């Protein structure tokens, strides 16, 4: 590890950034330095502007991903190197607010049943039953499962713990999972034999979902976060109130959760198109006669 990287990691640790965020920030600064083939402390705002344009035009990254790179570089220059940062010279691109990608309950069942391994099946069941992020899933411990109260403690994003419901179906599956692997601390232990004293990598979660989706023949792109979207949307379809879903997802504001209203089947069907209220004649246009504009 270089001296600069060590300094940056120390600053991230001091501020209690999550391991996933630390890895993301360090990787972004590494890519920045490699692009110019130069140590990052020898670069400045002009290089950042060029790099930002490269991320958009050459790598075709989304505005949200470019924002993440800029946040990483800003942390490096401001917190690690103690240099000034002019946001006017390096503006953050406008964030894209896209609708969540949602799969139906039948598709979720088909996805889970298409798992390559029982271990992968357990991962997918837990993702859908709890609505957790994949980074939260890998941090689950055996003692986070409270079968007396039927809840699961989640060590959430931003060091915010929360509890979600423990499905009886999931509990039975987890007990079978425990009998098979005998996990001691981590619910999903690492190593190929799943006997490690450390948790699985989040890439394992992505791989489990990707392979199951491929085997299931699902046309749309399915990744672990899609199951989180499905969890929220299917709860909304089942008349669960928005505030409860917000708490279960660990959202800091109700606005984040409200976007699921745009994809909820129940809420979309509750609205009637104004076209249905019109009284239209049954007259058909002559195909040779253009309609008036």
PyMOL commands that set and color helices and strands:
alter all, ss='L'
color gray80, all
select helices_A, chain A and resi 3-14+19-36+40-42+45-57+63-80+105-113+118-130+134-138+142-144+157-159+168-181+202-216+224-237+242-249+254-262+265-270+274-277
alter helices_A, ss='H'
color red, helices_A
select strands_A, chain A and resi 145-146+151-155+161-165
alter strands_A, ss='S'
color yellow, strands_A
deselect
rebuild
show_as cartoon
